Amino acid sequence: MFNNLTIKIFLLVEIAIISLSFDNILKIRSDDYIVYNLAYHELFNNKEALLLYDSTFVKKKLTVKSKLRETIQDSAIKMLYLEFNNLNEKSYKLPQEVEKETKLKLIHSLDSVTKSSNSPEEFWKNFAIHYPNFKGIAKVSKPAYYKNYSLVYMEYSINVLNGAGFFFVLEKQKEWKVIYREMVWVS
């Protein structure tokens, strides 16, 4: 019924599909947890419980800002930008471990809230009903690294007109610390 060539082609296609599936899962490194936690702590001081979409997200490319040039050397900035923009061209699935040591809880979708909402105000009322222990929603990028620097994006929405998006630059000497934070949008 099937010849050997057909079976081999079928197996190669299956292997390609499986490897594409694994490629879309974020390969997280131990520093990623620290970077996410520091960005979250910088915004909320670990006081607010937020839902975090379970996939990375960045809707715009990062551009060079003059204030950032004063913070770290030019060559490091350029490499961080290149790495950040390359890494975040596609979305990656975040592993459960991202929830460690923060009040972030991974969520795949908010369809249950969105379907029953006809306006942004109604969405947030329904959000409070469905998720009473959480203040809002957050999204993150995949962190980029160059030498002892890291760049990550985090955004959050807490109500109709209470949200913002930030880029964070972190530096590691003995430990990671936020050395620059830039708000790129606010509502």
N, C-alpha and C positions, 0 to 999 in steps of 0.2 A: 504494500500500500504506500509506504513512505520509503524513499531511498535514503542512503546514508547522507547525501548532500543536503537533502531537505531537513533531516534531523539536525545536522550540524548547524545549518542556518537558523533553525528554530532555537537551538540552544544559545547561539551567539546573540540573537535578539533578546532572549530572556536575560542573559547575563548583562547586556547593555542596559536594559530597563532596571534591573536590580541595582546596578552601580550608579545609575542616575538618581535613583531614590535615595541611596546612602549619601551621595554627594550633596544633596539638599539639606542634610542634617548638619547643623553647625558643629564644627569640630572645636570644642571649647577648651581653652587652656586655663590653668589655675589662675593666672592673672586676670582673665575675663571676669571672674566672680568679684574680684577686688575692685576692678574698674567699674562694673555695674553698681556695686554696693556704694562706692564713693560718690558716683554721680547721683544716685538715689538719695544718699545721705546729705549731699550738698543742697539738694532741692527741698527735702522734707525732714531732715534730721531724724530719720527713722520713725517718725510719729504717725505718718499717714499710711494706711493699708490701701494698696492699689492693685487692680487687676492688670496684668501684663500680657499683651498679645503674645502668643506662643511662637511667633515668627518675627525675624528682624524686619525692620521697616525704615526706609529713608526715601522721601519723595523728591529731594533735591540734592544736587551735587554741592559739595562744600567749595567755597571760594576763599581766596586769600584775603585776610583782613589785616589792616596795618597794626592794630593793637596786638594781634597775635605775633606779628613779626618782632615786636619789642620783647615778647615773652621768651621765645626760644629762637635758636639760630635758624637762618634762612634755609639752609640745606635740609635740616630736620623737618621744617614746616613743609617744604615741597614734597619730601618723601612721605610724610604722614598723609598729606592731601592725596597723593597718587594712590597710596595703599588703601586709604579710606574709600575713595571713589571706586577703585577696582573691586574691593571686597563687597561693597554694598550695591553693586549693580543688580544683584538678585537677592531674593529673600531666603533666609535660612530658618529652619525650625530650631527653636531653643530647647535645650534639654531641661528636664525637671530640676536639676541641680541649681539652676539660676535662682530658684526661690530661696536658696540658703541664706540665712542671716539677714534677710530683709522682710518687709511686710508686703512683698510682691507675690502675687499668686497667678500662675500661668492660666490663660484662658484661650480657647481656640476661636470662639466667635461670640458675638453678642446678639445673635439672631433672635433669641427668645425675648430680648428687650426691644430690638429694632422692629420686629413684626407687629408688636402691640403699641407702637408709638407713631403718632401722626405729626409731631412737632419736636423740636429739640427740648423744649420744656417738659413735654410728656415723656420723652426718652429718659431724662434724668430722674423723673418721678418713678418710672418703671425700673430704672437701674437701682434705685434705693430699695425698692420692694424685692427685687430678685437677688440683690447683693448687699444686704444691710450692713455687713461688716467691712465693706470696702468704700472708700471715698471717691474713687475715680478709676481712670484707665490710663495706662502708660504704654509706650512703644519705644524700642531701642534699636540701635544699629549694631552691626558686628564691630567690635573695637579694632582699630588699626594700631600697629606698633611699628616704631622705628627707633633703633638704639634704645635709649631709656625713656622714651616718650610713648604715650598712647593717646588716641583720639577716639571719642565715642559721642554719639548723638542720643539724646533722650527727650521725649516729649510726653506731655500728660494733658488730660482734660478732666476737670473735676465738676464742671457745671457748664451751662450754656455759654457764659462769657468768662470762664476761668480755666484757661489752658495756656500752655507755652511750649516752645521747643528750644533746646539748648545744645550747643556743642561744648564738650569738655576736653581740655588737654590736661593730661596727667603726666607727672614726671616721677621716675623711680630713682631714688638714691638708695637709702636703706629700705624705705617703704614707699609705696605709691602715695602721691598726694595731688590734689587738684591744684594746678597752677594758673589755669585760665578757664573762664566760663563765659560763653557768649550766647545771649538770647537771640534767636533768629526769627521768632514770631511770638505773638501774644494775642490772646482774645479776652 
